[in-house]
Amino acid sequence: MEPSPKELQEIKSILEQEHGREFTWEEAEKAFRAIQVLAEIALDAASEEIRRENLFEQSPKGFHLDKTGSCVICGNVTSGEDSWYDKHGLKCMACQAAVDKKIIPVSVIKNRENWYSKYDLEDYFNLKGAMLKKYIKQGLLKERIIPGAGKKIHLQLFLIIDNKETLPPKKLLKSRTVKVQHKGEEYYATENWYEFASPATLKKLSKYKIIHCLPETLAQPIETGRFLYKEINPLLGP
Protein backbone atom coordinates (compact mmCIF):
# COMPACT_ATOMS: atom_id res chain seq x y z
CA MET A 1 0.00 0.00 0.00
CA GLU A 2 1.33 3.40 -0.99
CA PRO A 3 1.22 6.13 1.66
CA SER A 4 -0.90 9.18 1.01
CA PRO A 5 0.62 12.67 1.35
CA LYS A 6 -1.47 13.14 4.50
CA GLU A 7 -0.12 9.93 6.08
CA LEU A 8 3.46 10.91 5.27
CA GLN A 9 2.93 14.35 6.76
CA GLU A 10 1.52 12.83 9.95
CA ILE A 11 4.46 10.42 10.28
CA LYS A 12 6.95 13.19 9.53
CA SER A 13 5.41 15.45 12.19
CA ILE A 14 5.39 12.66 14.80
CA LEU A 15 9.04 11.78 14.11
CA GLU A 16 10.13 15.41 14.33
CA GLN A 17 8.27 15.90 17.59
CA GLU A 18 9.67 12.67 19.05
CA HIS A 19 13.30 13.16 18.01
CA GLY A 20 13.61 16.94 18.04
CA ARG A 21 15.00 17.28 14.52
CA GLU A 22 13.75 17.71 10.96
CA PHE A 23 13.02 14.56 8.95
CA THR A 24 13.10 14.29 5.16
CA TRP A 25 10.20 12.94 3.12
CA GLU A 26 12.40 9.96 2.25
CA GLU A 27 12.87 9.19 5.95
CA ALA A 28 9.13 9.55 6.53
CA GLU A 29 8.42 7.06 3.73
CA LYS A 30 10.98 4.61 5.16
CA ALA A 31 9.25 4.92 8.52
CA PHE A 32 5.90 4.20 6.85
CA ARG A 33 7.33 1.05 5.24
CA ALA A 34 8.78 -0.02 8.59
CA ILE A 35 5.38 0.45 10.24
CA GLN A 36 3.80 -1.70 7.51
CA VAL A 37 6.29 -4.51 8.12
CA LEU A 38 5.83 -4.29 11.89
CA ALA A 39 2.05 -4.39 11.46
CA GLU A 40 2.28 -7.55 9.33
CA ILE A 41 4.58 -9.19 11.88
CA ALA A 42 2.24 -8.19 14.71
CA LEU A 43 -0.76 -9.61 12.83
CA ASP A 44 1.00 -12.94 12.23
CA ALA A 45 2.09 -13.07 15.88
CA ALA A 46 -1.43 -12.29 17.08
CA SER A 47 -2.89 -15.04 14.88
CA GLU A 48 -0.40 -17.56 16.24
CA GLU A 49 -1.08 -16.44 19.81
CA ILE A 50 -4.83 -16.95 19.31
CA ARG A 51 -4.14 -20.43 17.92
CA ARG A 52 -1.98 -21.29 20.93
CA GLU A 53 -4.61 -20.00 23.35
CA ASN A 54 -7.23 -22.18 21.67
CA LEU A 55 -4.94 -25.19 22.07
CA PHE A 56 -4.33 -24.20 25.68
CA GLU A 57 -8.08 -24.26 26.38
CA GLN A 58 -8.06 -27.88 25.23
CA SER A 59 -4.95 -28.70 27.32
CA PRO A 60 -4.99 -26.31 30.31
CA LYS A 61 -2.03 -27.99 32.02
CA GLY A 62 0.16 -27.32 29.01
CA PHE A 63 1.30 -29.09 25.86
CA HIS A 64 4.19 -29.63 23.46
CA LEU A 65 3.99 -27.06 20.67
CA ASP A 66 3.57 -28.31 17.11
CA LYS A 67 5.33 -25.27 15.63
CA THR A 68 8.73 -23.70 16.14
CA GLY A 69 9.07 -20.80 18.56
CA SER A 70 11.53 -19.12 20.93
CA CYS A 71 11.78 -19.96 24.63
CA VAL A 72 10.67 -16.96 26.69
CA ILE A 73 13.55 -17.53 29.10
CA CYS A 74 16.70 -18.55 27.20
CA GLY A 75 15.57 -17.45 23.74
CA ASN A 76 16.57 -20.73 22.10
CA VAL A 77 14.43 -22.05 19.26
CA THR A 78 12.28 -24.95 20.42
CA SER A 79 9.45 -27.16 19.16
CA GLY A 80 7.83 -30.57 19.55
CA GLU A 81 8.80 -32.68 22.55
CA ASP A 82 11.56 -30.24 23.50
CA SER A 83 8.96 -27.51 24.07
CA TRP A 84 6.26 -26.75 26.61
CA TYR A 85 3.50 -24.17 26.28
CA ASP A 86 1.34 -23.17 29.25
CA LYS A 87 -0.08 -20.01 30.84
CA HIS A 88 3.44 -18.59 31.12
CA GLY A 89 4.18 -18.96 27.41
CA LEU A 90 6.57 -21.15 25.45
CA LYS A 91 9.63 -22.66 27.13
CA CYS A 92 12.22 -25.22 26.12
CA MET A 93 12.15 -28.29 28.37
CA ALA A 94 15.39 -27.32 30.11
CA CYS A 95 13.94 -24.00 31.22
CA GLN A 96 10.56 -25.57 32.02
CA ALA A 97 12.29 -28.10 34.29
CA ALA A 98 14.10 -25.24 36.04
CA VAL A 99 10.76 -23.55 36.75
CA ASP A 100 9.16 -26.82 37.91
CA LYS A 101 12.08 -27.56 40.25
CA LYS A 102 12.07 -23.94 41.51
CA ILE A 103 15.64 -23.36 40.38
CA ILE A 104 14.32 -20.08 39.01
CA PRO A 105 11.14 -18.19 39.96
CA VAL A 106 8.25 -17.56 37.58
CA SER A 107 9.13 -13.85 37.76
CA VAL A 108 12.04 -14.63 35.40
CA ILE A 109 9.42 -15.30 32.72
CA LYS A 110 7.24 -12.32 33.52
CA ASN A 111 9.94 -9.66 33.48
CA ARG A 112 13.21 -9.89 31.54
CA GLU A 113 14.35 -6.74 33.36
CA ASN A 114 14.53 -8.65 36.66
CA TRP A 115 17.67 -10.58 35.76
CA TYR A 116 20.91 -10.62 33.82
CA SER A 117 22.31 -13.44 31.73
CA LYS A 118 26.08 -13.87 31.54
CA TYR A 119 25.85 -12.28 28.08
CA ASP A 120 24.15 -9.24 29.61
CA LEU A 121 27.02 -8.88 32.07
CA GLU A 122 29.46 -8.83 29.17
CA ASP A 123 27.38 -6.32 27.21
CA TYR A 124 26.78 -3.93 30.12
CA PHE A 125 30.02 -4.26 32.10
CA ASN A 126 32.52 -6.17 29.90
CA LEU A 127 32.44 -8.82 32.62
CA LYS A 128 33.20 -12.32 31.34
CA GLY A 129 35.36 -15.41 31.56
CA ALA A 130 37.83 -15.75 34.41
CA MET A 131 36.89 -12.41 35.92
CA LEU A 132 33.22 -13.40 36.12
CA LYS A 133 34.18 -16.68 37.79
CA LYS A 134 36.34 -14.73 40.25
CA TYR A 135 33.49 -12.41 41.24
CA ILE A 136 31.16 -15.38 41.72
CA LYS A 137 33.74 -17.17 43.88
CA GLN A 138 34.27 -14.00 45.94
CA GLY A 139 30.52 -13.80 46.57
CA LEU A 140 30.13 -10.50 44.74
CA LEU A 141 27.68 -12.17 42.36
CA LYS A 142 25.21 -14.94 43.09
CA GLU A 143 24.31 -17.13 40.12
CA ARG A 144 21.49 -19.52 39.31
CA ILE A 145 22.24 -22.34 36.91
CA ILE A 146 19.73 -23.99 34.58
CA PRO A 147 21.32 -27.38 33.84
CA GLY A 148 21.53 -28.77 30.34
CA ALA A 149 22.27 -32.25 29.04
CA GLY A 150 24.81 -34.17 31.09
CA LYS A 151 27.00 -31.74 33.02
CA LYS A 152 26.46 -28.86 30.62
CA ILE A 153 25.11 -25.46 31.68
CA HIS A 154 22.01 -24.49 29.71
CA LEU A 155 21.72 -20.95 31.08
CA GLN A 156 23.50 -18.93 33.76
CA LEU A 157 21.35 -16.22 35.36
CA PHE A 158 21.92 -13.48 37.89
CA LEU A 159 18.67 -12.32 39.49
CA ILE A 160 18.56 -8.75 40.71
CA ILE A 161 16.71 -9.92 43.82
CA ASP A 162 19.71 -12.19 44.59
CA ASN A 163 22.19 -9.39 43.86
CA LYS A 164 20.43 -6.28 45.17
CA GLU A 165 23.64 -4.65 46.40
CA THR A 166 25.60 -5.48 43.26
CA LEU A 167 23.43 -5.21 40.13
CA PRO A 168 21.46 -2.07 39.20
CA PRO A 169 18.12 -1.91 37.36
CA LYS A 170 18.67 -2.32 33.64
CA LYS A 171 16.77 0.89 32.93
CA LEU A 172 19.81 2.82 34.17
CA LEU A 173 22.04 1.14 31.57
CA LYS A 174 20.34 2.02 28.30
CA SER A 175 22.53 2.45 25.22
CA ARG A 176 21.96 5.07 22.53
CA THR A 177 22.42 5.47 18.78
CA VAL A 178 24.81 8.20 17.59
CA LYS A 179 26.27 9.47 14.33
CA VAL A 180 29.99 8.81 13.83
CA GLN A 181 32.58 9.53 11.15
CA HIS A 182 34.48 6.60 9.63
CA LYS A 183 36.93 7.02 6.74
CA GLY A 184 35.35 10.33 5.85
CA GLU A 185 31.79 8.98 5.76
CA GLU A 186 28.88 9.29 8.17
CA TYR A 187 27.58 6.18 9.90
CA TYR A 188 25.41 5.25 12.86
CA ALA A 189 26.73 3.31 15.84
CA THR A 190 25.57 2.24 19.29
CA GLU A 191 27.19 3.75 22.38
CA ASN A 192 27.23 1.79 25.62
CA TRP A 193 25.84 3.53 28.69
CA TYR A 194 29.27 4.02 30.28
CA GLU A 195 30.43 6.07 27.27
CA PHE A 196 27.96 8.88 27.90
CA ALA A 197 26.52 8.45 31.43
CA SER A 198 25.65 11.74 33.09
CA PRO A 199 26.85 12.66 36.60
CA ALA A 200 23.28 12.13 37.83
CA THR A 201 23.18 8.60 36.41
CA LEU A 202 26.61 7.78 37.80
CA LYS A 203 25.48 8.97 41.22
CA LYS A 204 22.49 6.61 41.11
CA LEU A 205 24.72 3.74 40.00
CA SER A 206 27.46 4.38 42.56
CA LYS A 207 25.61 2.48 45.29
CA TYR A 208 25.89 -0.78 43.33
CA LYS A 209 29.07 -2.80 43.84
CA ILE A 210 29.44 -3.80 40.19
CA ILE A 211 30.05 -0.16 39.23
CA HIS A 212 33.18 -0.05 41.37
CA CYS A 213 34.50 -3.03 39.40
CA LEU A 214 34.41 -1.16 36.08
CA PRO A 215 38.04 0.06 36.26
CA GLU A 216 39.00 -3.62 36.26
CA THR A 217 36.46 -4.96 33.77
CA LEU A 218 36.80 -2.14 31.24
CA ALA A 219 40.58 -2.47 31.34
CA GLN A 220 40.09 -5.82 29.58
CA PRO A 221 39.69 -5.98 25.77
CA ILE A 222 36.11 -5.29 24.68
CA GLU A 223 35.58 -8.08 22.18
CA THR A 224 32.05 -7.27 21.06
CA GLY A 225 33.31 -4.46 18.81
CA ARG A 226 31.23 -1.65 17.35
CA PHE A 227 28.96 -2.13 14.37
CA LEU A 228 28.61 0.73 11.92
CA TYR A 229 25.34 1.21 10.04
CA LYS A 230 24.95 3.33 6.93
CA GLU A 231 21.20 3.58 7.49
CA ILE A 232 18.91 2.94 10.44
CA ASN A 233 15.19 2.68 10.90
CA PRO A 234 13.88 6.27 11.22
CA LEU A 235 11.61 5.06 14.01
CA LEU A 236 14.67 4.16 16.09
CA GLY A 237 17.18 6.79 15.04
CA PRO A 238 18.60 9.73 16.96
Beta strands, then each sheet from edge to edge (+ up, - down):
strand 1: 69-70
strand 2: 77-78
strand 3: 83-86
strand 4: 89-92
strand 5: 115-117
strand 6: 144-147
strand 7: 153-159
strand 8: 176-182
strand 9: 185-191
sheet 1: 1+ 2-
sheet 2: 3+ 4-
sheet 3: 5+ 7- 6+
sheet 4: 8+ 9-
end
